Amino acid sequence: MRTERVAVIGAGIGGLVAALTLAARGLDVVVLERAATPGGKMREVLLGDARIDAGPTVFTMRWVFEEIFREAGASLDEHVSLRPAAVLARHAWDSGGRLDLHADIDRSAEAIGAFAGPAAAQGYLAFCERARRIWSTLERPFIRAPRPSMLSLITAAWPAGLAELWGVSPFATLWRALGDHFSDPRLRQLFGRYSTYCGASPFLAPATLMLIAHVEQQGVWLVEGGMQRVAEALAGLAAARGARLRYGAEVAEILVGGGRVSGLRLADGERLPVDAAILNADLAALAAGLFGAAPARAAPLRGERSLSAVTWAMLAEAEGFPLARHTVFFSAAYAAEFDRIFNQQRLPAHPTVYACAQDRDDAGARDGGGQAGGPERLLLLVNAPPIGDRRAFTPAEIEECERASFSLMRRCGLTLRPKATAMTTPAEFERLFPATGGALYGRALHGWQASFQRPGARTALPGLYLCGGSTHPGAGVPMAALSGRQAAESLRADLGSTGPSRRAAMPGGTSTG
């Protein structure tokens, strides 16, 4: 039986899932990653001996990874230690007020009622039900589908489900739809922030992003040891199933022969013959010709870039404000923030600041008990325009953004005394992820058509497949994982490979996988 040779370019979450899925089914898989470690945007920054998550910090949709590990003959719990979070996030405003969102909807409604009144609590419950309906309507025909379109959604819903499909408010913006439930602008800010999980503005993103609220209510988990452990677990299991992972191996060109992918050329000149390749990189890098001229035409690049960021990974003493694991500090100038970023291509004068306190639990207790204990590991993030390939922000611009960010936190009661800091700007993100300008979420989800403009796994070049946050179903750790599984399934279907079966638990038995 012929064993197909498959290369996965990039060891981000999508690429790792694709490699694991294929290796577990007997294909000959090699993963080529130019960095020294797996994870892609799920990265760590080292400050002395301290390892600080400097990419994604929230783990949701646990069931996606449970399915992936189970399909590979393993258990997620055996490889990654997870703790459920009762408090999803803490929120504070410089205009006054503090609000915790809880995993329990009724507790959140009670907190919102105390924060903004009984009508706001009722509005929140209606919002949650609307988010649930949107998720229920879109999960299978859109999120799990390999390449959905508006026509495919209508066809799947016809005729009984058309009312539900219209109910997802595909043509309304998130900000406008939130006004149906919340009159308090602070609550519209809070729930409008879900658009930034996809790198978009709440004033331009579709109302369908309300479904993120339902995703969080299904569960948020804290990963013991940090998010990098998820990438390491996927890489380790892929290797155990037979995949070869090569770090420090940069792919310079995807070779084409006979009208399809025939091999890869590495930056050091090495050539690898392959039958197919899965590219786990931003679509912008492919379109820019970074993998060759012929592959550059394999998939269209549409829409504007998503948000970038300025981040500070630091060891700092924190006083005066009870940080939770996830805390968001809002200023009043929310519309101006996104106008500065997307229209003026400037750093926000009044940024929203996200803080991840990685030595605290969801309620804010320091590991080891209590609030004392010296410097702690923090990641601070503010949204920024994705122009890292056009120009670097000047020291004065960065200093002003930092001043505004720390001033906002002080007005909310938090004083930070940094002991060590590593800052990352859009220019550094561009160097890490070339041709993106530092955009961290692929293309911005602006307008109802944007969701359908992302390419699926298959491309116009036979043998080339895509996965990652710039492909369907979109940005975020679980979505990237789903894209990796979809790429693997599309590749297997096209190759028609049955692959050797895994060994069964009973000697002499067989498993078809």
BELZIGI-V387537 format. One record per residue. N is the residue number from 1. RES is the residue in three letters. OMEGA is omega in degrees with one decimal (999 if undefined). Layout:
n->N res->RES omega->OMEGA
n->N res->RES omega->OMEGA
//
This chain:
n->1 res->MET omega->-179.6
n->2 res->ARG omega->174.6
n->3 res->THR omega->-179.0
n->4 res->GLU omega->178.7
n->5 res->ARG omega->-176.7
n->6 res->VAL omega->174.0
n->7 res->ALA omega->172.1
n->8 res->VAL omega->-177.1
n->9 res->ILE omega->-179.8
n->10 res->GLY omega->-178.4
n->11 res->ALA omega->167.2
n->12 res->GLY omega->-176.2
n->13 res->ILE omega->179.2
n->14 res->GLY omega->179.9
n->15 res->GLY omega->179.2
n->16 res->LEU omega->178.8
n->17 res->VAL omega->178.0
n->18 res->ALA omega->-179.6
n->19 res->ALA omega->179.2
n->20 res->LEU omega->-177.9
n->21 res->THR omega->-178.7
n->22 res->LEU omega->-179.3
n->23 res->ALA omega->-180.0
n->24 res->ALA omega->178.6
n->25 res->ARG omega->169.3
n->26 res->GLY omega->178.9
n->27 res->LEU omega->178.2
n->28 res->ASP omega->-171.1
n->29 res->VAL omega->170.1
n->30 res->VAL omega->177.7
n->31 res->VAL omega->-178.4
n->32 res->LEU omega->-176.1
n->33 res->GLU omega->-176.9
n->34 res->ARG omega->177.6
n->35 res->ALA omega->-177.5
n->36 res->ALA omega->-176.4
n->37 res->THR omega->176.1
n->38 res->PRO omega->172.9
n->39 res->GLY omega->-177.9
n->40 res->GLY omega->179.1
n->41 res->LYS omega->173.3
n->42 res->MET omega->-170.9
n->43 res->ARG omega->176.2
n->44 res->GLU omega->170.5
n->45 res->VAL omega->179.0
n->46 res->LEU omega->171.5
n->47 res->LEU omega->-171.0
n->48 res->GLY omega->177.6
n->49 res->ASP omega->-176.2
n->50 res->ALA omega->176.8
n->51 res->ARG omega->-174.0
n->52 res->ILE omega->173.0
n->53 res->ASP omega->-177.9
n->54 res->ALA omega->175.6
n->55 res->GLY omega->176.1
n->56 res->PRO omega->-179.1
n->57 res->THR omega->-176.7
n->58 res->VAL omega->178.9
n->59 res->PHE omega->179.6
n->60 res->THR omega->178.5
n->61 res->MET omega->-178.5
n->62 res->ARG omega->-176.6
n->63 res->TRP omega->177.2
n->64 res->VAL omega->-177.9
n->65 res->PHE omega->174.4
n->66 res->GLU omega->177.0
n->67 res->GLU omega->-176.8
n->68 res->ILE omega->179.2
n->69 res->PHE omega->-180.0
n->70 res->ARG omega->178.8
n->71 res->GLU omega->177.7
n->72 res->ALA omega->177.5
n->73 res->GLY omega->-177.9
n->74 res->ALA omega->178.9
n->75 res->SER omega->177.9
n->76 res->LEU omega->-176.6
n->77 res->ASP omega->179.7
n->78 res->GLU omega->-173.8
n->79 res->HIS omega->-177.6
n->80 res->VAL omega->178.7
n->81 res->SER omega->-175.7
n->82 res->LEU omega->174.1
n->83 res->ARG omega->179.0
n->84 res->PRO omega->178.4
n->85 res->ALA omega->176.1
n->86 res->ALA omega->175.5
n->87 res->VAL omega->-178.5
n->88 res->LEU omega->-179.9
n->89 res->ALA omega->174.2
n->90 res->ARG omega->-177.0
n->91 res->HIS omega->179.8
n->92 res->ALA omega->-178.1
n->93 res->TRP omega->178.1
n->94 res->ASP omega->175.5
n->95 res->SER omega->177.7
n->96 res->GLY omega->176.1
n->97 res->GLY omega->179.0
n->98 res->ARG omega->-174.5
n->99 res->LEU omega->172.9
n->100 res->ASP omega->168.1
n->101 res->LEU omega->-175.7
n->102 res->HIS omega->174.2
n->103 res->ALA omega->177.6
n->104 res->ASP omega->-175.4
n->105 res->ILE omega->-177.9
n->106 res->ASP omega->177.3
n->107 res->ARG omega->177.3
n->108 res->SER omega->179.2
n->109 res->ALA omega->178.1
n->110 res->GLU omega->179.4
n->111 res->ALA omega->179.1
n->112 res->ILE omega->176.3
n->113 res->GLY omega->177.9
n->114 res->ALA omega->-176.6
n->115 res->PHE omega->-170.8
n->116 res->ALA omega->175.6
n->117 res->GLY omega->-176.1
n->118 res->PRO omega->-179.6
n->119 res->ALA omega->178.2
n->120 res->ALA omega->177.7
n->121 res->ALA omega->177.2
n->122 res->GLN omega->176.6
n->123 res->GLY omega->178.5
n->124 res->TYR omega->179.5
n->125 res->LEU omega->177.2
n->126 res->ALA omega->176.7
n->127 res->PHE omega->179.7
n->128 res->CYS omega->178.8
n->129 res->GLU omega->177.8
n->130 res->ARG omega->177.3
n->131 res->ALA omega->178.8
n->132 res->ARG omega->-179.7
n->133 res->ARG omega->178.3
n->134 res->ILE omega->178.5
n->135 res->TRP omega->-177.9
n->136 res->SER omega->-178.8
n->137 res->THR omega->-170.8
n->138 res->LEU omega->-171.9
n->139 res->GLU omega->-174.3
n->140 res->ARG omega->-176.7
n->141 res->PRO omega->179.9
n->142 res->PHE omega->-172.0
n->143 res->ILE omega->-178.6
n->144 res->ARG omega->-178.5
n->145 res->ALA omega->-176.7
n->146 res->PRO omega->-179.4
n->147 res->ARG omega->-176.4
n->148 res->PRO omega->173.1
n->149 res->SER omega->176.9
n->150 res->MET omega->178.6
n->151 res->LEU omega->-179.7
n->152 res->SER omega->176.6
n->153 res->LEU omega->179.6
n->154 res->ILE omega->179.5
n->155 res->THR omega->-180.0
n->156 res->ALA omega->-177.3
n->157 res->ALA omega->-172.2
n->158 res->TRP omega->-12.7
n->159 res->PRO omega->-169.8
n->160 res->ALA omega->-173.5
n->161 res->GLY omega->-177.8
n->162 res->LEU omega->179.0
n->163 res->ALA omega->178.5
n->164 res->GLU omega->179.1
n->165 res->LEU omega->177.6
n->166 res->TRP omega->-178.6
n->167 res->GLY omega->178.1
n->168 res->VAL omega->177.2
n->169 res->SER omega->-174.0
n->170 res->PRO omega->-174.3
n->171 res->PHE omega->177.8
n->172 res->ALA omega->174.0
n->173 res->THR omega->179.0
n->174 res->LEU omega->-177.3
n->175 res->TRP omega->179.7
n->176 res->ARG omega->-178.7
n->177 res->ALA omega->178.6
n->178 res->LEU omega->176.6
n->179 res->GLY omega->175.8
n->180 res->ASP omega->-173.0
n->181 res->HIS omega->-172.5
n->182 res->PHE omega->173.3
n->183 res->SER omega->178.8
n->184 res->ASP omega->-177.0
n->185 res->PRO omega->179.1
n->186 res->ARG omega->178.7
n->187 res->LEU omega->174.9
n->188 res->ARG omega->174.4
n->189 res->GLN omega->-175.3
n->190 res->LEU omega->-176.5
n->191 res->PHE omega->173.0
n->192 res->GLY omega->-179.2
n->193 res->ARG omega->178.1
n->194 res->TYR omega->178.9
n->195 res->SER omega->-179.2
n->196 res->THR omega->173.7
n->197 res->TYR omega->177.2
n->198 res->CYS omega->178.1
n->199 res->GLY omega->-174.2
n->200 res->ALA omega->175.0
n->201 res->SER omega->177.3
n->202 res->PRO omega->-179.5
n->203 res->PHE omega->-179.1
n->204 res->LEU omega->-176.9
n->205 res->ALA omega->-179.4
n->206 res->PRO omega->-179.0
n->207 res->ALA omega->178.9
n->208 res->THR omega->179.7
n->209 res->LEU omega->169.8
n->210 res->MET omega->-177.3
n->211 res->LEU omega->178.5
n->212 res->ILE omega->177.4
n->213 res->ALA omega->178.8
n->214 res->HIS omega->177.8
n->215 res->VAL omega->179.8
n->216 res->GLU omega->-179.7
n->217 res->GLN omega->173.5
n->218 res->GLN omega->175.9
n->219 res->GLY omega->169.8
n->220 res->VAL omega->-177.3
n->221 res->TRP omega->173.0
n->222 res->LEU omega->-177.6
n->223 res->VAL omega->179.2
n->224 res->GLU omega->-179.8
n->225 res->GLY omega->177.3
n->226 res->GLY omega->-175.3
n->227 res->MET omega->180.0
n->228 res->GLN omega->179.2
n->229 res->ARG omega->177.7
n->230 res->VAL omega->178.9
n->231 res->ALA omega->-179.6
n->232 res->GLU omega->178.9
n->233 res->ALA omega->178.3
n->234 res->LEU omega->179.6
n->235 res->ALA omega->-179.8
n->236 res->GLY omega->-179.7
n->237 res->LEU omega->176.7
n->238 res->ALA omega->177.7
n->239 res->ALA omega->179.3
n->240 res->ALA omega->178.9
n->241 res->ARG omega->172.3
n->242 res->GLY omega->177.9
n->243 res->ALA omega->175.0
n->244 res->ARG omega->-178.9
n->245 res->LEU omega->-178.6
n->246 res->ARG omega->178.3
n->247 res->TYR omega->-174.8
n->248 res->GLY omega->-178.4
n->249 res->ALA omega->-177.2
n->250 res->GLU omega->177.7
n->251 res->VAL omega->-179.0
n->252 res->ALA omega->-176.9
n->253 res->GLU omega->169.5
n->254 res->ILE omega->-174.2
n->255 res->LEU omega->-178.0
n->256 res->VAL omega->176.4
n->257 res->GLY omega->-179.0
n->258 res->GLY omega->177.5
n->259 res->GLY omega->179.8
n->260 res->ARG omega->177.7
n->261 res->VAL omega->-179.3
n->262 res->SER omega->-179.3
n->263 res->GLY omega->179.6
n->264 res->LEU omega->170.3
n->265 res->ARG omega->179.4
n->266 res->LEU omega->-177.0
n->267 res->ALA omega->179.4
n->268 res->ASP omega->177.6
n->269 res->GLY omega->-179.9
n->270 res->GLU omega->177.2
n->271 res->ARG omega->-179.7
n->272 res->LEU omega->173.3
n->273 res->PRO omega->178.5
n->274 res->VAL omega->174.9
n->275 res->ASP omega->-179.9
n->276 res->ALA omega->179.0
n->277 res->ALA omega->173.1
n->278 res->ILE omega->-178.1
n->279 res->LEU omega->175.7
n->280 res->ASN omega->178.9
n->281 res->ALA omega->177.9
n->282 res->ASP omega->-179.7
n->283 res->LEU omega->179.9
n->284 res->ALA omega->178.9
n->285 res->ALA omega->176.8
n->286 res->LEU omega->-177.4
n->287 res->ALA omega->-179.8
n->288 res->ALA omega->178.5
n->289 res->GLY omega->-178.0
n->290 res->LEU omega->176.4
n->291 res->PHE omega->177.7
n->292 res->GLY omega->-176.0
n->293 res->ALA omega->-177.9
n->294 res->ALA omega->177.9
n->295 res->PRO omega->-177.3
n->296 res->ALA omega->-178.5
n->297 res->ARG omega->-171.8
n->298 res->ALA omega->-178.0
n->299 res->ALA omega->-178.8
n->300 res->PRO omega->176.3
n->301 res->LEU omega->-176.7
n->302 res->ARG omega->174.8
n->303 res->GLY omega->-179.7
n->304 res->GLU omega->-179.5
n->305 res->ARG omega->176.3
n->306 res->SER omega->179.5
n->307 res->LEU omega->163.2
n->308 res->SER omega->-177.5
n->309 res->ALA omega->161.5
n->310 res->VAL omega->-178.6
n->311 res->THR omega->173.4
n->312 res->TRP omega->170.0
n->313 res->ALA omega->-171.5
n->314 res->MET omega->163.0
n->315 res->LEU omega->-173.3
n->316 res->ALA omega->168.9
n->317 res->GLU omega->-176.9
n->318 res->ALA omega->-178.5
n->319 res->GLU omega->167.2
n->320 res->GLY omega->179.9
n->321 res->PHE omega->-177.9
n->322 res->PRO omega->178.6
n->323 res->LEU omega->166.0
n->324 res->ALA omega->177.0
n->325 res->ARG omega->178.9
n->326 res->HIS omega->-179.6
n->327 res->THR omega->178.5
n->328 res->VAL omega->178.5
n->329 res->PHE omega->-177.4
n->330 res->PHE omega->165.3
n->331 res->SER omega->-177.1
n->332 res->ALA omega->-171.7
n->333 res->ALA omega->-173.1
n->334 res->TYR omega->179.5
n->335 res->ALA omega->-179.9
n->336 res->ALA omega->179.2
n->337 res->GLU omega->-176.5
n->338 res->PHE omega->173.0
n->339 res->ASP omega->178.8
n->340 res->ARG omega->-175.0
n->341 res->ILE omega->-171.1
n->342 res->PHE omega->-176.6
n->343 res->ASN omega->-177.9
n->344 res->GLN omega->180.0
n->345 res->GLN omega->-179.8
n->346 res->ARG omega->174.2
n->347 res->LEU omega->-177.4
n->348 res->PRO omega->177.1
n->349 res->ALA omega->179.8
n->350 res->HIS omega->-171.6
n->351 res->PRO omega->163.1
n->352 res->THR omega->-177.3
n->353 res->VAL omega->172.6
n->354 res->TYR omega->178.8
n->355 res->ALA omega->174.6
n->356 res->CYS omega->-180.0
n->357 res->ALA omega->-165.2
n->358 res->GLN omega->173.5
n->359 res->ASP omega->-179.6
n->360 res->ARG omega->173.5
n->361 res->ASP omega->-174.9
n->362 res->ASP omega->-179.2
n->363 res->ALA omega->176.0
n->364 res->GLY omega->179.1
n->365 res->ALA omega->176.9
n->366 res->ARG omega->174.6
n->367 res->ASP omega->-174.9
n->368 res->GLY omega->175.1
n->369 res->GLY omega->173.4
n->370 res->GLY omega->-178.9
n->371 res->GLN omega->-177.9
n->372 res->ALA omega->173.7
n->373 res->GLY omega->174.7
n->374 res->GLY omega->-176.4
n->375 res->PRO omega->178.1
n->376 res->GLU omega->-177.9
n->377 res->ARG omega->-178.7
n->378 res->LEU omega->166.0
n->379 res->LEU omega->175.4
n->380 res->LEU omega->-177.7
n->381 res->LEU omega->169.4
n->382 res->VAL omega->-179.7
n->383 res->ASN omega->-177.4
n->384 res->ALA omega->178.2
n->385 res->PRO omega->-176.3
n->386 res->PRO omega->-175.8
n->387 res->ILE omega->-176.0
n->388 res->GLY omega->177.4
n->389 res->ASP omega->-179.0
n->390 res->ARG omega->176.0
n->391 res->ARG omega->173.5
n->392 res->ALA omega->175.5
n->393 res->PHE omega->-178.4
n->394 res->THR omega->175.3
n->395 res->PRO omega->179.8
n->396 res->ALA omega->178.7
n->397 res->GLU omega->179.2
n->398 res->ILE omega->179.6
n->399 res->GLU omega->179.6
n->400 res->GLU omega->177.4
n->401 res->CYS omega->178.4
n->402 res->GLU omega->178.9
n->403 res->ARG omega->-179.3
n->404 res->ALA omega->-178.7
n->405 res->SER omega->-178.2
n->406 res->PHE omega->176.6
n->407 res->SER omega->177.1
n->408 res->LEU omega->-179.1
n->409 res->MET omega->177.8
n->410 res->ARG omega->178.5
n->411 res->ARG omega->176.5
n->412 res->CYS omega->175.4
n->413 res->GLY omega->-175.9
n->414 res->LEU omega->172.6
n->415 res->THR omega->179.0
n->416 res->LEU omega->174.3
n->417 res->ARG omega->-176.6
n->418 res->PRO omega->175.5
n->419 res->LYS omega->176.5
n->420 res->ALA omega->-174.9
n->421 res->THR omega->170.4
n->422 res->ALA omega->-177.3
n->423 res->MET omega->175.7
n->424 res->THR omega->-179.0
n->425 res->THR omega->176.5
n->426 res->PRO omega->178.4
n->427 res->ALA omega->177.3
n->428 res->GLU omega->177.1
n->429 res->PHE omega->175.4
n->430 res->GLU omega->178.0
n->431 res->ARG omega->177.8
n->432 res->LEU omega->-175.0
n->433 res->PHE omega->-170.8
n->434 res->PRO omega->176.3
n->435 res->ALA omega->-179.2
n->436 res->THR omega->-171.6
n->437 res->GLY omega->-176.4
n->438 res->GLY omega->176.4
n->439 res->ALA omega->-171.9
n->440 res->LEU omega->-173.2
n->441 res->TYR omega->-176.9
n->442 res->GLY omega->178.3
n->443 res->ARG omega->-177.9
n->444 res->ALA omega->179.5
n->445 res->LEU omega->-178.7
n->446 res->HIS omega->-179.5
n->447 res->GLY omega->-174.5
n->448 res->TRP omega->-177.6
n->449 res->GLN omega->-172.9
n->450 res->ALA omega->-179.4
n->451 res->SER omega->-177.7
n->452 res->PHE omega->-179.6
n->453 res->GLN omega->175.1
n->454 res->ARG omega->177.0
n->455 res->PRO omega->171.2
n->456 res->GLY omega->-176.7
n->457 res->ALA omega->-177.0
n->458 res->ARG omega->177.0
n->459 res->THR omega->177.4
n->460 res->ALA omega->178.5
n->461 res->LEU omega->179.8
n->462 res->PRO omega->179.8
n->463 res->GLY omega->178.6
n->464 res->LEU omega->-178.3
n->465 res->TYR omega->-175.2
n->466 res->LEU omega->168.7
n->467 res->CYS omega->-178.8
n->468 res->GLY omega->-172.9
n->469 res->GLY omega->178.6
n->470 res->SER omega->177.0
n->471 res->THR omega->178.6
n->472 res->HIS omega->9.7
n->473 res->PRO omega->172.6
n->474 res->GLY omega->-173.3
n->475 res->ALA omega->-179.5
n->476 res->GLY omega->-174.9
n->477 res->VAL omega->-178.5
n->478 res->PRO omega->178.5
n->479 res->MET omega->175.5
n->480 res->ALA omega->177.0
n->481 res->ALA omega->177.5
n->482 res->LEU omega->179.3
n->483 res->SER omega->177.0
n->484 res->GLY omega->178.2
n->485 res->ARG omega->178.4
n->486 res->GLN omega->177.4
n->487 res->ALA omega->179.3
n->488 res->ALA omega->-179.0
n->489 res->GLU omega->177.8
n->490 res->SER omega->179.8
n->491 res->LEU omega->-179.9
n->492 res->ARG omega->179.9
n->493 res->ALA omega->-177.3
n->494 res->ASP omega->178.2
n->495 res->LEU omega->-176.8
n->496 res->GLY omega->-176.6
n->497 res->SER omega->172.9
n->498 res->THR omega->174.5
n->499 res->GLY omega->176.6
n->500 res->PRO omega->-178.8
n->501 res->SER omega->173.0
n->502 res->ARG omega->176.8
n->503 res->ARG omega->179.2
n->504 res->ALA omega->-178.9
n->505 res->ALA omega->-178.1
n->506 res->MET omega->178.5
n->507 res->PRO omega->179.1
n->508 res->GLY omega->179.5
n->509 res->GLY omega->177.3
n->510 res->THR omega->176.2
n->511 res->SER omega->179.1
n->512 res->THR omega->-179.0
n->513 res->GLY omega->999
//
